Amino acid sequence: QVQLVESGGGLVQAGDSLRLSCKASGLDFSSHAMGWFRQAPGKEREFVAAISQNGLTTYYSDSAKGRFVADRDNAENTGYLQMNSLNPDDTAVYYCAADLVYNSRNFAYWGQGTQVTVSS
C-alpha cells in the first residue's frame, strides 16, 4: 500500500532551521506532485508548499515564501521541506502529501505527520 513516512521534526529555537523528509513507497513517486501542510493546535490544516512531479515548479504560502524551500529526490522517492528562520508561529504538525495533480486541493495520499515545535 501507499505509505508516506515523515521525519525530521523536533524542538528548535526561534531563528533555527529544520529539514523535513518524506519517504514515499507503494506509488510511482515521480508521477506524483507533493504537498506540505501543517496544523497548529486548535487550528485548521494549512497549506504550506507544493512541488511538481519533476521538481521544477514550486508554490508556497505567503508565510512560507522566502523562508521555506520544497525540493525532492525522485531517485530516492523522497521529498523535502527546508524550513529556515523558524518562529513560534511555525509550531504545528507537518504533513506531506502526494497526488497525481500538481497543486491539488485534495491530495490523495498523506503521511502521518511530524511535530515541529519552535520555542521563543
C-alpha positions in Angstrom: 0.0 0.0 0.0 1.0 3.6 -0.4 3.0 5.0 2.5 4.4 8.4 3.2 6.8 8.5 6.2 7.8 11.8 7.5 10.8 12.5 9.6 12.9 15.5 10.8 10.6 17.2 13.1 11.6 18.2 16.6 12.1 21.0 19.0 14.1 24.0 17.9 14.6 27.6 18.9 13.3 30.7 17.0 15.6 31.5 14.1 16.8 27.9 13.7 16.4 25.8 10.6 14.9 22.4 10.1 14.7 20.0 7.2 11.7 17.6 7.0 11.8 14.5 4.9 9.0 12.5 3.4 9.9 9.0 2.2 7.3 7.5 -0.2 6.7 3.9 -1.1 4.0 2.0 -2.9 3.5 4.5 -5.6 5.2 5.9 -8.7 6.7 8.8 -6.8 7.9 10.7 -9.9 4.3 10.7 -11.2 3.1 12.4 -8.1 3.3 16.0 -7.0 4.0 16.6 -3.4 2.4 19.0 -0.9 3.3 20.1 2.5 0.7 21.1 5.1 0.6 21.9 8.7 -1.9 22.0 11.5 -1.3 24.0 14.6 -3.2 23.2 17.9 -6.8 24.3 17.6 -6.5 25.4 14.0 -7.4 24.2 10.6 -5.0 22.4 8.4 -3.0 25.0 6.4 -1.2 24.7 3.1 2.5 25.3 3.2 4.2 24.3 -0.1 3.8 22.2 -3.2 6.3 20.9 -5.7 5.6 19.5 -9.1 6.4 15.9 -10.2 9.7 16.8 -11.7 10.6 19.4 -9.1 10.8 22.3 -11.5 7.8 24.1 -10.1 7.1 25.1 -6.6 4.4 27.1 -4.8 4.4 28.5 -1.3 2.0 30.0 1.1 2.7 33.7 2.0 4.0 32.6 5.4 6.4 30.1 3.8 7.6 32.2 0.9 11.2 33.3 1.3 11.8 31.0 4.3 10.8 27.5 3.2 12.1 25.6 0.3 10.5 22.4 -1.1 12.6 20.0 -3.1 12.6 16.3 -4.0 14.9 13.5 -5.0 12.9 11.2 -7.2 15.7 8.6 -7.3 15.3 8.3 -3.5 11.5 8.6 -3.5 11.9 11.4 -1.0 10.5 14.9 -0.7 12.0 17.6 1.5 10.9 20.8 3.2 13.7 23.0 4.2 12.5 25.4 6.8 14.6 28.5 7.7 14.1 31.3 10.1 11.6 29.4 12.1 9.4 31.2 14.6 6.9 30.0 17.2 4.1 30.5 14.7 5.5 27.7 12.7 4.8 25.3 15.6 2.5 22.6 14.1 2.2 19.1 13.0 3.6 19.0 9.5 2.2 16.6 6.9 3.4 15.6 3.5 1.0 14.6 0.8 1.1 13.2 -2.8 -1.2 13.4 -5.7 -1.1 12.9 -9.4 -2.3 16.5 -9.9 0.1 19.4 -9.1 -1.3 21.8 -6.5 -4.3 19.6 -5.9 -6.8 20.9 -3.3 -7.4 17.3 -2.2 -4.3 15.3 -2.1 -4.8 11.5 -2.4 -2.2 10.3 0.0 -1.0 11.6 3.3 1.8 11.0 5.7 1.4 10.5 9.4 2.7 13.9 10.4 5.7 15.1 12.3 5.7 17.6 15.1 7.7 20.8 14.8 7.9 22.9 17.9 9.6 26.3 17.8 10.4 27.9 21.1 11.0 31.6 21.6 
